[in-house]
Amino acid sequence: MKIKAVLNRDGGTFKTTDMQTYCESATRAFAAKGHELVCDVVPGAEIVEALESASGEAGLGALLAGGGDGTISTAAGIAWKAGLPLGVIPAGTMNLFARSLKLPLDIWKVLDLLAGAKVANVDIATANGRPFVHQFSAGLHARMVRMRNQMDFASRIGKIRASTSAAFGVMLDPPRFEVVFDIDGDGRSDERPISAISVSNNPLGNNSLFFADRVDTGKLGVYLAEPLEPTGVGKLAFDILRGKFKENEAVTASTAERVHLHFPKYRKGAACVLDGELLRMPPDVEIKIHAGELKVLVAPEQPTA
């Protein structure tokens, strides 16, 4: 099989990796399983163009992407539209989708697994047509990401420290806003004040990193946190660290196949986060699950959806 790997040299672990040696190791691992692997290493600014170009190559059997969660999310959307299986090389800080796929988080160990992997069908979601594999969020998380992005950090540890500092900043000044939401088009809209909303590609697991244990249930996870005071944000943060955020009394959790969100007091400049990327939030957001439409490479013994 002809396979193309596109690696973000600015992504996390790759910053301190000898990329020539890594590509040589990857090529040998795939050749041992009878595959022809071509490896492209590109800067982060060129990753989208490189992935789109690779997905259009004739005779390609699979696309590999290496980098952080942003790179992997972008690659998933491109692979989905091209109908190509996606192999994930987790080189970022959190590597959330790789965790959901139960892949090794070591960039060297994952090569042998991907070389001998099978193809599985999993879910992908869209927000106003834009694909994502992890979550859409607004409120607490968006404010934290905005504050973190205003800080300087050049390493994985620096990013974690900036995130911690931003979390404390949000705790002192939690947001409050109105949302009108309609689940699965049943015509029964509900309006309420909240401090946070998150809609995930599959329900989130009981872990502190907010990733789904499975990505083949065909359901979105929908989570709302009622308006919080600083003490309430602190308790929610504690429950998140314990992997028990769904048990927090301020959180309402449900599942859906489609969610429509309307922000009646929309402010210009309001932000949301989609798979870690801070974006300008529109006044209306339509989120859908596309069950089983994304092909991914997983361990041979792992059951398919």
Helices and strands as residue ranges (DSSP letters): E 2-8, G 12-16, H 19-31, E 36-42, G 44-46, H 47-55, E 60-67, H 69-82, E 86-90, H 96-100, H 109-115, E 118-127, E 130-132, E 135-139, H 140-149, H 156-172, E 177-183, E 190-194, E 196-201, E 220-225, H 230-241, G 245-247, E 251-256, E 258-262, E 271-274, E 277-280, E 284-298
